[in-house]
Amino acid sequence: MERHAERNGEGAGGRPDQQIGPAVRRARSDAADAFLASLLPDEPGIALVAVGGYGRQELSPGSDLDVVLLHAASLPLEAVAQIADKIWYPVWDSGVKLDHSVRTVEEALELARTDLAVAAGLLDARLVAGDTQLVASVRAGVFADWRRDAARRLGDLREEYASRLSRHGELAYRLEGDLKEARGGLRDSTMLRFISATWLVDVPHGAPERAREFLLDVRDALHTVSGRALDRLLLQEQDGVAALLRDARVLGEHDDRTLTQPLEHNELFAADLGSAGDATGVGLGGESAGEGPSVSSAAPATSLATPAVAELYTTDADLLLRRVAEAATTIAYAAEAAWRQVDAALAARSPGRRPVRRPLADGVVEQDGEVYLARAGAPSRDPVLVLRAAAATAESDLSFAPNTLRRLAEESAPLPRPWPREAREAFVTLLGAGPGLIPVWEALDRSGILHALLPEWRRIRSLPQRNSLHIHTVDRHTLETVVAAADLARRVDRPDLLLVAALLHDVGKGLPGDHSEIGAVLTRELAPAFGFNAADVSTLTGLVRHHLLLPDLATARDPDDPATVEALLAALAELAAPRLEALRLLHTLSEADSKATGPAAWNPWRAGLYHGLTVRAEAALLGVDPPVAEPSDPARAAELAARSRASADGLVVELEGAQTVSVAAPDRIGILAAVAGVLALRRLTIRAATTETVDGVVVQRWLVAADWSTALQDRLREDVRAAVAGTLDVAGRLASRDADERRNRLVAAPSVVVLPGASASATVLEVKARDAPGLLYRVASVLARTGVSVRSARVSTLGAEAVDVFYVVTATGAPLSDDAAQRVAAAVAEVL
């Protein structure tokens, strides 16, 4: 079938040898039709029907054949079963995946009335071979039922729509989005067809349909590159998919490779906005240039955001994600527009219903769940109205009426620069609205209004992050950080500074250099335009510059080393805010940023590390004795050390709580490697670890992912004892196992760095590498062979990346010389 599809696809849209394009999908479906038709006996009262994606002739390389064998009710079931076997078995023998059923017309219609998936499949039913009347009957029946029961079926459809969002998120903002299930994906596009099939409302056409074709092309390329029926656009497949799409001329030189184009020129958004934006000459591959709405004259442009610098060229993979985001945004917006029409149509059926307007803010009212400008509202005379309307909409968890966006985009007077206090307060209110901020912000972005307020946003819109910790693009991560900060705002005295810092913390991404430093430069220019005074500008600039410092120190430095707290206090000295408030702001911003990054960047362990370092810094500022930093427990460590000294062999191994392994043993070189090796052999994934020395006894706490059992605890104890004694060949067993396991083919080069000045009493070695079974064992083994002693260690696993920091000393307890430190670092690098 595949060879037949290639021949039929040649020269008809897409490269046949690359299996890309609508003509290739149709040819693939035609080949499947021919194959199945050859298997169906030429008998009356029987028909083979393609449903779902196969019915729409949208087969991808890894798609199932979804078919229904319809038969007349008068045919004997035994005869029908024999016919079915003659079809199904040859298909299975060919290796093609098959989703099949056998039903009469009435059985199919009866099931469709109660099963949304069955009904949806039959709405796309298409005859492959056999009795045309059977297919005509089932199509007529399913469409009649769908329209007759439109209100209920639309309710079911909307419930499924919401459920997909909660499970898969939004395709436009996911770094590894599901092309089919995520919001704005292929299922949402198909949903538009089902809404239209009710005849209750029409749905947007044109741009959403081209967006669908593009996503289908991407899925075809993903199946081809991965060799699997994947729908999730995984990071490791993106380069290959982008290259294949470029070869097939789906991604090409016509694409604008910058990330700074206006969304308001998308024809779908422009149509919804009325005359705002130019709807001509627009496609998914590029957007027409033109002036934005009149409010753009108020934009507080910054020196680093000039077009010559900001319009950065990206890789093909980045361009691919940007195009996917554009397509998904188009489909998602069309879906929301369709559901608005559905709500209006259903509401219009209510007899005697009169619209009610409810005031939300000065010049802003709500009606039927949408926000309008009041009759006296005049954007041309009230430049702050746009921010006031946005804040009221977000706080009320409502959406703008399209006409409201059009008026705000076209009529808003320029905001003076710097912004007046009322504008700044409305802006902060918008940022503090919680989850309601996100859809309102996106509406401002689509309409071009946001470009007037924050021109830098276009550069980070849909910008990918090649980082295993992040799950969102830069723009959505930024908004999620603001939402998280709003939830934590009561911790600080200046929530306005917290929220604006959250908005700007990653504004430097997409420009050359350290994004924290670049972001600080941009913040120093943006903050005065927002109306902040010099002291607040200093605080905001410092928060953006140092927003990664507290997480880095907390997770990768020894909290007992004075240099760790000193580094944090030195950064706080740069902020104009009082030191304690500056510390609270930085801690809260760090927590919000980590929560918004993804589950790998925030967990109870990291929360304890952040809190512990913050408490120590606070104690230093107040001049009181600091407590022992979390997650260390001095009483527990002393107890384990005492039990070790009382034990015959000095070894204590215990499982604590749900995920902690505690080990105590006499201090000796190699004990860290022995325990790490045993945990790797037992396939216990190490999430984090600490090690300290208590009166000659090493006390280790390991946070691992595992299911406990008494037997496991006994095995761990015996394995550690054998590894310490040298009777367990940890290295050999790990090497044998690793040779049989598939390696990830996209691995960044590891990094081993000596951190000068990180400690006055030890040499600090930082190791960053792709996490793998036995990684910590290999590093610890090298350290043992070089003869250095690990005084303490901080081990973290962040997503797929390991970040381990070792405080090492000589046999006499002194820091290593510079030459010795470099030799140790080189030895570690050799085994990574």
ZAMARGU-4260 file (C-alpha; in steps of 0.2 Angstrom, whole numbers, plus 5000, padded with zeros to 4 digits):
<rodrens>
0) 5000/5000/5000 | 5014/5012/5004 | 5023/5010/4987 | 5006/5013/4979 | 5004/5029/4989
5) 5021/5035/4984 | 5017/5033/4966 | 5001/5042/4967 | 5008/5056/4977 | 5021/5061/4965
10) 5020/5079/4958 | 5003/5082/4967 | 5008/5092/4982 | 5022/5086/4993 | 5038/5075/4990
15) 5032/5057/4987 | 5049/5050/4993 | 5047/5060/5009 | 5029/5055/5012 | 5023/5073/5015
20) 5008/5082/5009 | 4989/5081/5007 | 4991/5072/4990 | 5002/5059/4998 | 4989/5056/5012
25) 4975/5054/4999 | 4986/5042/4989 | 4989/5032/5005 | 4970/5031/5008 | 4967/5027/4990
30) 4979/5012/4991 | 4971/5006/5007 | 4954/5007/4998 | 4960/4997/4984 | 4968/4984/4996
35) 4952/4982/5006 | 4940/4983/4991 | 4950/4968/4984 | 4945/4958/5000 | 4927/4962/5000
40) 4916/4949/4991 | 4904/4956/4978 | 4888/4952/4987 | 4872/4962/4991 | 4868/4969/5008
45) 4887/4972/5013 | 4898/4987/5013 | 4915/4992/5020 | 4915/5009/5027 | 4930/5020/5032
50) 4927/5031/5047 | 4937/5044/5057 | 4954/5050/5049 | 4953/5036/5036 | 4936/5042/5032
55) 4943/5060/5029 | 4957/5052/5019 | 4970/5059/5031 | 4980/5043/5034 | 4998/5046/5041
60) 5012/5033/5039 | 5008/5026/5056 | 4989/5028/5056 | 4977/5014/5060 | 4964/5008/5047
65) 4947/5012/5056 | 4933/5003/5047 | 4915/4997/5049 | 4908/4982/5040 | 4890/4986/5038
70) 4878/4973/5033 | 4859/4971/5030 | 4849/4965/5045 | 4843/4951/5034 | 4860/4943/5031
75) 4864/4927/5042 | 4877/4931/5056 | 4887/4916/5051 | 4889/4922/5033 | 4893/4940/5039
80) 4907/4932/5051 | 4914/4923/5036 | 4915/4939/5026 | 4923/4948/5040 | 4937/4935/5042
85) 4941/4936/5024 | 4945/4954/5026 | 4952/4956/5044 | 4965/4941/5042 | 4974/4947/5027
90) 4975/4965/5034 | 4983/4958/5050 | 4994/4947/5040 | 5000/4963/5030 | 5006/4971/5047
95) 4993/4986/5045 | 4985/4991/5061 | 4966/4989/5061 | 4952/4996/5071 | 4936/4987/5065
100) 4918/4983/5070 | 4904/4974/5062 | 4886/4981/5063 | 4869/4983/5055 | 4864/5001/5051
105) 4852/5002/5065 | 4865/4995/5077 | 4878/5008/5072 | 4865/5022/5074 | 4859/5016/5091
110) 4877/5015/5097 | 4881/5032/5090 | 4866/5040/5100 | 4875/5036/5116 | 4894/5035/5112
115) 4902/5051/5106 | 4917/5043/5099 | 4906/5032/5088 | 4895/5046/5082 | 4911/5057/5078
120) 4918/5043/5068 | 4902/5040/5058 | 4900/5058/5054 | 4916/5056/5043 | 4909/5039/5036
125) 4915/5036/5018 | 4911/5021/5007 | 4926/5010/5003 | 4917/4996/4993 | 4900/4987/4993
130) 4882/4993/4995 | 4881/5011/4993 | 4863/5012/5001 | 4869/5005/5017 | 4882/5019/5019
135) 4869/5032/5013 | 4857/5026/5026 | 4870/5027/5041 | 4876/5044/5036 | 4858/5051/5034
140) 4854/5043/5051 | 4869/5049/5061 | 4868/5067/5054 | 4849/5068/5057 | 4852/5062/5075
145) 4866/5074/5078 | 4856/5089/5072 | 4840/5084/5081 | 4849/5082/5098 | 4862/5096/5095
150) 4861/5104/5112 | 4866/5087/5121 | 4879/5082/5108 | 4887/5099/5109 | 4887/5097/5128
155) 4896/5081/5127 | 4908/5088/5114 | 4912/5103/5125 | 4915/5091/5140 | 4928/5081/5130
160) 4936/5098/5124 | 4939/5103/5142 | 4945/5086/5147 | 4958/5086/5133 | 4964/5103/5139
165) 4967/5097/5157 | 4976/5081/5151 | 4987/5088/5137 | 4988/5107/5139 | 4990/5119/5124
170) 4999/5114/5109 | 5005/5132/5105 | 5014/5133/5122 | 5021/5115/5124 | 5039/5111/5120
175) 5034/5093/5117 | 5016/5096/5112 | 5003/5082/5107 | 4999/5086/5089 | 4982/5077/5091
180) 4975/5079/5108 | 4982/5096/5115 | 4972/5112/5114 | 4973/5119/5096 | 4978/5102/5089
185) 4970/5090/5076 | 4956/5084/5087 | 4950/5103/5090 | 4951/5105/5071 | 4940/5090/5069
190) 4928/5096/5083 | 4925/5112/5072 | 4918/5100/5058 | 4906/5092/5071 | 4900/5109/5078
195) 4896/5114/5060 | 4887/5098/5057 | 4873/5103/5070 | 4868/5117/5058 | 4866/5127/5073
200) 4881/5139/5069 | 4894/5140/5056 | 4912/5140/5061 | 4928/5149/5054 | 4935/5143/5038
205) 4951/5146/5028 | 4965/5149/5040 | 4960/5135/5052 | 4959/5123/5038 | 4976/5127/5032
210) 4982/5126/5050 | 4975/5108/5050 | 4984/5104/5034 | 5001/5110/5042 | 4999/5100/5058
215) 4995/5084/5047 | 5011/5087/5037 | 5020/5088/5054 | 5012/5072/5060 | 5017/5063/5044
220) 5035/5069/5046 | 5035/5064/5064 | 5029/5046/5060 | 5042/5045/5046 | 5057/5051/5056
225) 5053/5042/5072 | 5047/5026/5063 | 5032/5026/5076 | 5014/5032/5076 | 5019/5046/5088
230) 5008/5061/5091 | 5019/5070/5103 | 5032/5081/5095 | 5047/5075/5106 | 5062/5086/5108
235) 5074/5072/5101 | 5063/5071/5085 | 5061/5089/5081 | 5077/5092/5071 | 5074/5077/5060
240) 5055/5082/5058 | 5061/5100/5053 | 5074/5094/5041 | 5061/5082/5032 | 5048/5096/5031
245) 5061/5108/5024 | 5066/5094/5011 | 5047/5093/5007 | 5046/5112/5005 | 5033/5113/5019
250) 5046/5124/5029 | 5055/5134/5016 | 5064/5151/5012 | 5047/5159/5011 | 5045/5157/5030
255) 5050/5172/5041 | 5062/5165/5053 | 5060/5179/5066 | 5050/5177/5081 | 5043/5195/5081
260) 5029/5195/5069 | 5012/5202/5074 | 4997/5190/5077 | 4985/5204/5072 | 4989/5201/5054
265) 4982/5183/5054 | 4967/5183/5044 | 4956/5174/5056 | 4960/5187/5070 | 4959/5202/5059
270) 4941/5196/5053 | 4936/5195/5071 | 4943/5212/5075 | 4934/5220/5061 | 4945/5232/5052
275) 4960/5231/5064 | 4975/5223/5055 | 4977/5219/5037 | 4969/5202/5032 | 4977/5201/5015
280) 4991/5190/5009 | 4992/5180/5025 | 4996/5162/5027 | 5003/5151/5040 | 5021/5152/5033
285) 5022/5171/5035 | 5013/5187/5040 | 5011/5203/5031 | 5020/5218/5038 | 5011/5233/5043
290) 5007/5246/5056 | 4999/5240/5072 | 4984/5248/5080 | 4985/5266/5085 | 4989/5263/5103
295) 5006/5257/5098 | 5013/5274/5098 | 5014/5273/5117 | 5026/5258/5116 | 5041/5260/5128
300) 5054/5253/5116 | 5071/5248/5123 | 5088/5250/5115 | 5091/5231/5114 | 5074/5228/5105
305) 5078/5236/5089 | 5074/5226/5074 | 5092/5223/5069 | 5095/5214/5085 | 5078/5207/5090
310) 5074/5198/5074 | 5085/5184/5077 | 5087/5169/5065 | 5083/5152/5073 | 5086/5134/5069
315) 5074/5124/5058 | 5068/5116/5074 | 5064/5132/5082 | 5055/5138/5066 | 5045/5122/5066
320) 5039/5125/5084 | 5035/5143/5080 | 5024/5137/5065 | 5016/5123/5075 | 5012/5137/5088
325) 5004/5148/5075 | 4994/5134/5068 | 4988/5129/5085 | 4984/5147/5090 | 4973/5148/5074
330) 4964/5132/5078 | 4962/5136/5096 | 4955/5153/5092 | 4943/5147/5079 | 4937/5134/5092
335) 4934/5147/5105 | 4925/5158/5092 | 4914/5143/5087 | 4909/5140/5106 | 4905/5158/5108
340) 4893/5157/5093 | 4886/5141/5101 | 4882/5149/5117 | 4874/5164/5109 | 4863/5152/5098
345) 4858/5142/5113 | 4854/5157/5123 | 4844/5165/5109 | 4832/5150/5111 | 4827/5155/5129
350) 4810/5164/5128 | 4808/5181/5136 | 4827/5183/5139 | 4834/5201/5140 | 4852/5205/5141
355) 4858/5212/5157 | 4874/5223/5158 | 4884/5223/5174 | 4897/5236/5178 | 4915/5230/5181
360) 4925/5245/5181 | 4925/5263/5175 | 4920/5262/5157 | 4919/5243/5157 | 4903/5232/5158
365) 4899/5213/5157 | 4885/5206/5146 | 4882/5187/5143 | 4899/5182/5149 | 4909/5194/5138
370) 4916/5211/5142 | 4911/5227/5133 | 4915/5245/5134 | 4901/5255/5142 | 4891/5267/5132
375) 4901/5282/5139 | 4918/5273/5137 | 4929/5282/5125 | 4947/5274/5122 | 4952/5290/5112
380) 4949/5301/5127 | 4954/5289/5141 | 4971/5281/5137 | 4971/5270/5153 | 4954/5262/5148
385) 4963/5248/5139 | 4972/5243/5154 | 4957/5245/5165 | 4947/5234/5154 | 4960/5221/5153
390) 4962/5220/5172 | 4943/5219/5175 | 4941/5206/5162 | 4955/5195/5170 | 4949/5198/5187
395) 4931/5193/5183 | 4938/5177/5173 | 4928/5183/5157 | 4933/5186/5139 | 4933/5201/5128
400) 4919/5203/5116 | 4927/5204/5098 | 4920/5222/5096 | 4928/5227/5112 | 4945/5222/5106
405) 4943/5230/5089 | 4938/5247/5098 | 4953/5246/5110 | 4965/5241/5096 | 4959/5255/5084
410) 4954/5269/5095 | 4965/5269/5111 | 4974/5285/5114 | 4993/5284/5117 | 4998/5281/5135
415) 5010/5295/5141 | 5028/5290/5145 | 5031/5287/5159 | 5014/5279/5162 | 5003/5288/5175
420) 5000/5280/5192 | 4983/5274/5187 | 4990/5265/5172 | 5003/5256/5182 | 4991/5251/5195
425) 4979/5244/5182 | 4994/5235/5174 | 4999/5227/5191 | 4980/5223/5194 | 4980/5213/5177
430) 4996/5204/5182 | 4989/5200/5199 | 4973/5192/5192 | 4979/5174/5193 | 4974/5162/5180
435) 4962/5174/5172 | 4977/5184/5166 | 4982/5171/5153 | 4967/5172/5141 | 4966/5191/5142
440) 4985/5193/5139 | 4983/5182/5124 | 4968/5192/5117 | 4979/5208/5119 | 4993/5199/5110
445) 4981/5193/5095 | 4974/5211/5093 | 4991/5219/5093 | 4987/5229/5109 | 5001/5220/5118
450) 5014/5226/5106 | 5010/5244/5112 | 5012/5240/5130 | 5027/5228/5129 | 5036/5227/5112
455) 5048/5214/5119 | 5034/5201/5120 | 5035/5197/5101 | 5052/5191/5103 | 5049/5178/5116
460) 5032/5173/5109 | 5032/5155/5105 | 5051/5154/5108 | 5057/5137/5112 | 5068/5132/5127
465) 5080/5118/5124 | 5080/5113/5142 | 5074/5097/5149 | 5066/5106/5165 | 5054/5117/5155
470) 5038/5111/5148 | 5032/5128/5140 | 5038/5140/5128 | 5046/5156/5135 | 5030/5166/5133
475) 5019/5154/5142 | 5032/5150/5155 | 5032/5169/5159 | 5014/5170/5161 | 5013/5154/5172
480) 5027/5162/5183 | 5016/5178/5185 | 5001/5168/5190 | 5012/5158/5202 | 5018/5174/5209
485) 5001/5181/5211 | 4997/5166/5222 | 5012/5170/5233 | 5010/5189/5233 | 5005/5190/5252
490) 5022/5185/5257 | 5030/5201/5252 | 5027/5220/5256 | 5028/5225/5238 | 5018/5213/5227
495) 5019/5225/5213 | 5038/5223/5211 | 5036/5204/5213 | 5023/5203/5199 | 5032/5215/5187
500) 5049/5205/5190 | 5040/5189/5186 | 5034/5196/5170 | 5051/5202/5165 | 5062/5189/5173
505) 5065/5180/5156 | 5063/5195/5144 | 5081/5193/5140 | 5079/5176/5132 | 5081/5175/5113
510) 5095/5188/5113 | 5114/5184/5113 | 5122/5182/5130 | 5116/5178/5148 | 5098/5181/5148
515) 5098/5186/5166 | 5110/5200/5162 | 5102/5205/5146 | 5085/5205/5155 | 5092/5216/5168
520) 5097/5229/5155 | 5080/5228/5147 | 5072/5230/5164 | 5082/5245/5168 | 5074/5254/5153
525) 5057/5246/5154 | 5053/5249/5172 | 5054/5269/5171 | 5043/5268/5156 | 5030/5259/5167
530) 5031/5273/5180 | 5042/5266/5193 | 5054/5277/5203 | 5073/5275/5203 | 5073/5264/5219
535) 5060/5252/5212 | 5069/5252/5196 | 5085/5246/5205 | 5075/5233/5214 | 5067/5226/5198
540) 5083/5226/5189 | 5092/5216/5203 | 5078/5204/5204 | 5079/5200/5186 | 5098/5199/5186
545) 5098/5187/5201 | 5082/5177/5198 | 5092/5161/5196 | 5104/5164/5210 | 5095/5157/5225
550) 5090/5141/5216 | 5108/5138/5211 | 5115/5141/5228 | 5101/5131/5237 | 5103/5116/5226
555) 5121/5116/5222 | 5130/5123/5237 | 5134/5118/5255 | 5122/5128/5266 | 5135/5126/5280
560) 5148/5135/5270 | 5148/5153/5275 | 5153/5157/5256 | 5135/5151/5251 | 5126/5164/5262
565) 5139/5177/5258 | 5135/5176/5239 | 5117/5178/5242 | 5119/5193/5253 | 5131/5201/5241
570) 5117/5200/5227 | 5104/5207/5239 | 5115/5222/5242 | 5112/5227/5224 | 5094/5230/5227
575) 5087/5246/5233 | 5074/5238/5244 | 5077/5234/5262 | 5087/5219/5263 | 5074/5208/5272
580) 5061/5213/5259 | 5073/5210/5245 | 5076/5193/5252 | 5058/5189/5253 | 5055/5196/5235
585) 5069/5185/5228 | 5064/5169/5237 | 5046/5171/5231 | 5051/5175/5213 | 5062/5160/5213
590) 5048/5149/5220 | 5036/5156/5207 | 5049/5153/5193 | 5052/5135/5198 | 5034/5131/5200
595) 5030/5137/5182 | 5045/5128/5175 | 5038/5111/5178 | 5037/5096/5190 | 5055/5092/5188
600) 5060/5110/5195 | 5048/5110/5210 | 5045/5097/5223 | 5046/5097/5242 | 5064/5093/5243
605) 5068/5109/5233 | 5056/5119/5243 | 5065/5114/5258 | 5082/5119/5251 | 5075/5136/5246
610) 5068/5139/5263 | 5083/5133/5272 | 5095/5145/5263 | 5082/5159/5265 | 5081/5156/5283
615) 5100/5156/5285 | 5101/5173/5275 | 5088/5180/5286 | 5097/5175/5301 | 5113/5183/5295
620) 5104/5199/5291 | 5096/5200/5308 | 5113/5195/5317 | 5106/5180/5325 | 5113/5162/5325
625) 5106/5152/5309 | 5097/5136/5311 | 5104/5121/5302 | 5099/5121/5284 | 5086/5110/5277
630) 5085/5096/5273 | 5098/5091/5286 | 5091/5085/5302 | 5105/5086/5315 | 5096/5075/5328
635) 5093/5062/5316 | 5111/5063/5309 | 5118/5061/5327 | 5107/5046/5330 | 5113/5037/5314
640) 5131/5041/5318 | 5129/5034/5336 | 5121/5018/5329 | 5135/5017/5317 | 5148/5018/5331
645) 5138/5005/5341 | 5136/4993/5326 | 5149/4978/5324 | 5153/4983/5306 | 5148/5001/5308
650) 5135/5000/5294 | 5117/5007/5296 | 5105/5007/5281 | 5087/5012/5283 | 5072/5016/5272
655) 5063/5031/5279 | 5046/5038/5274 | 5041/5035/5256 | 5057/5040/5246 | 5072/5042/5258
660) 5087/5030/5260 | 5098/5034/5275 | 5116/5027/5277 | 5128/5029/5291 | 5146/5021/5290
665) 5164/5025/5296 | 5171/5039/5286 | 5182/5032/5272 | 5187/5036/5254 | 5175/5027/5242
670) 5160/5026/5253 | 5150/5038/5243 | 5154/5028/5227 | 5149/5012/5235 | 5132/5017/5240
675) 5128/5026/5224 | 5133/5011/5214 | 5122/5000/5224 | 5107/5011/5222 | 5111/5011/5203
680) 5111/4992/5203 | 5094/4992/5211 | 5088/5004/5198 | 5083/5017/5212 | 5082/5034/5203
685) 5092/5047/5213 | 5082/5063/5214 | 5094/5072/5227 | 5106/5068/5240 | 5116/5075/5254
690) 5131/5069/5263 | 5140/5075/5279 | 5152/5069/5292 | 5148/5068/5310 | 5162/5064/5322
695) 5171/5052/5310 | 5155/5044/5303 | 5148/5048/5286 | 5129/5051/5286 | 5120/5051/5269
700) 5102/5055/5265 | 5096/5049/5248 | 5080/5055/5240 | 5075/5041/5227 | 5060/5035/5217
705) 5055/5018/5223 | 5042/5007/5230 | 5048/5001/5247 | 5048/4983/5255 | 5057/4975/5270
710) 5066/4964/5257 | 5073/4979/5248 | 5080/4986/5264 | 5089/4970/5268 | 5096/4968/5250
715) 5102/4986/5251 | 5111/4983/5267 | 5119/4967/5261 | 5124/4975/5244 | 5132/4991/5253
720) 5141/4979/5265 | 5148/4969/5250 | 5152/4985/5240 | 5162/4992/5254 | 5171/4976/5257
725) 5175/4975/5238 | 5166/4958/5236 | 5153/4966/5225 | 5159/4970/5207 | 5148/4986/5205
730) 5158/4993/5190 | 5157/4976/5181 | 5138/4974/5183 | 5134/4991/5179 | 5145/4991/5163
735) 5136/4974/5158 | 5119/4981/5160 | 5123/4998/5151 | 5129/4989/5136 | 5112/4981/5133
740) 5102/4997/5136 | 5098/5010/5122 | 5106/5027/5125 | 5097/5043/5121 | 5104/5049/5105
745) 5103/5068/5109 | 5114/5071/5123 | 5123/5088/5127 | 5141/5087/5131 | 5144/5085/5150
750) 5152/5099/5160 | 5165/5098/5175 | 5170/5114/5182 | 5180/5119/5198 | 5171/5134/5206
755) 5183/5146/5212 | 5178/5156/5228 | 5163/5145/5231 | 5171/5139/5248 | 5186/5145/5258
760) 5188/5128/5267 | 5185/5116/5252 | 5187/5114/5233 | 5170/5114/5225 | 5168/5103/5210
765) 5152/5105/5199 | 5146/5091/5188 | 5132/5093/5175 | 5128/5079/5164 | 5113/5069/5156
770) 5106/5058/5170 | 5109/5040/5168 | 5110/5024/5179 | 5127/5024/5188 | 5132/5042/5184
775) 5135/5046/5202 | 5144/5030/5205 | 5156/5034/5191 | 5159/5051/5197 | 5161/5046/5215
780) 5173/5031/5210 | 5184/5043/5201 | 5185/5055/5216 | 5190/5040/5227 | 5203/5034/5215
785) 5211/5051/5215 | 5213/5051/5234 | 5202/5066/5238 | 5189/5065/5252 | 5171/5071/5249
790) 5167/5082/5264 | 5150/5085/5258 | 5139/5084/5242 | 5123/5091/5235 | 5116/5080/5222
795) 5101/5085/5211 | 5092/5077/5197 | 5082/5090/5187 | 5072/5082/5173 | 5084/5073/5163
800) 5099/5082/5169 | 5110/5079/5184 | 5118/5093/5193 | 5130/5087/5207 | 5141/5098/5217
805) 5155/5090/5228 | 5165/5099/5242 | 5182/5089/5241 | 5197/5091/5252 | 5214/5082/5254
810) 5218/5069/5266 | 5223/5082/5279 | 5206/5091/5276 | 5213/5106/5266 | 5207/5113/5249
815) 5215/5106/5234 | 5229/5116/5225 | 5223/5123/5208 | 5233/5110/5198 | 5226/5096/5208
820) 5209/5102/5207 | 5210/5103/5188 | 5218/5085/5187 | 5203/5079/5197 | 5190/5088/5186
825) 5199/5081/5170 | 5198/5063/5178 | 5179/5065/5181 | 5176/5072/5164 | 5184/5056/5156
830) 5171/5045/5163 | 5156/5055/5158
</rodrens>
